[in-house]
Amino acid sequence: MNSLDDKTVKELFKNLCCSRCRNDFTKDSLTIKEQEGDISICNLKCIICEKDFGDVVINFNRKSDRHESLEIIDGPPPINSDDVINAHEFIKRMK
């Protein structure tokens, strides 16, 4: 990743590690898929056990000397059977 050095990646990911092997993430763990300005969409993959964590969005301010460590932001809870039934009833009403 040309805009992030190893030191910066270690600082950003200091509170995160691979959930399978507990390895720390490095610059080599990130592969840029898309970049626009300070925003990068990267694939995050453990270089030791090769667990793929999918895509991460990093807003990296190149002008700053210090960066806050990243946190995991959980998405919505998984859908359950009630959600499926509600969606089915909604679709039926829309016909």
C-alpha positions in Angstrom: 0.0 0.0 0.0 1.9 3.0 -1.2 0.3 5.6 1.2 0.7 3.6 4.4 4.0 2.4 5.8 4.5 -0.5 8.3 4.6 1.8 11.3 1.3 3.5 10.4 -0.4 0.2 9.7 0.8 -1.2 13.1 -0.6 2.0 14.8 -4.0 1.7 13.0 -4.4 -2.0 13.7 -2.8 -2.1 17.2 -6.2 -3.1 18.8 -7.0 -5.7 16.1 -5.5 -9.1 15.2 -6.5 -12.2 13.2 -9.4 -14.0 14.9 -8.0 -17.3 13.8 -4.3 -17.3 14.5 -4.0 -14.0 16.6 -1.3 -12.7 14.2 -0.9 -8.9 14.0 -1.8 -7.2 10.7 0.9 -5.6 8.6 1.2 -3.5 5.5 1.2 -6.8 3.5 -2.2 -7.7 5.0 -3.9 -4.9 3.0 -4.5 -4.9 -0.8 -5.9 -1.7 -2.3 -9.0 -2.4 -4.4 -10.1 1.2 -4.9 -8.8 4.6 -3.8 -10.2 8.1 -4.0 -8.5 10.9 -2.1 -8.0 9.9 1.5 -10.5 7.0 1.3 -9.2 3.5 0.4 -11.2 0.3 0.0 -8.9 -2.5 0.8 -9.0 -6.3 1.2 -7.8 -7.4 4.6 -6.2 -10.9 4.8 -4.0 -12.5 7.4 -0.6 -13.2 5.8 0.0 -16.2 8.2 -3.2 -18.3 8.1 -4.7 -16.6 5.0 -8.1 -15.9 6.6 -9.9 -13.3 4.4 -11.6 -10.6 6.4 -13.2 -9.0 3.3 -13.1 -5.4 2.5 -12.3 -2.6 4.9 -12.7 1.2 4.3 -9.9 3.3 5.6 -10.1 7.1 5.8 -6.4 7.9 6.0 -5.4 11.5 6.4 -1.9 11.7 4.8 -1.2 15.2 6.4 -1.6 14.0 10.0 1.4 12.7 11.9 -0.7 10.6 14.4 -3.5 8.3 13.7 -6.1 6.8 16.0 -6.3 3.0 16.0 -9.2 1.4 14.2 -12.2 -0.2 15.8 -14.6 -2.8 14.6 -18.0 -1.5 13.7 -20.6 -4.2 13.8 -23.3 -4.3 11.2 -26.9 -5.0 11.8 -27.9 -8.3 13.5 -28.4 -11.3 11.2 -31.9 -11.7 9.8 -34.2 -14.2 11.6 -37.3 -16.1 10.6 -39.6 -13.3 11.7 -37.8 -10.9 9.3 -38.3 -13.4 6.4 -42.0 -13.7 7.3 -42.4 -10.0 7.5 -40.7 -9.5 4.1 -42.9 -12.1 2.5 -46.1 -10.5 3.9 -44.8 -7.1 2.7 -44.2 -8.4 -0.8 -47.6 -10.0 -0.9 -49.3 -6.7 0.0 -47.3 -4.9 -2.8 -48.7 -7.1 -5.6 
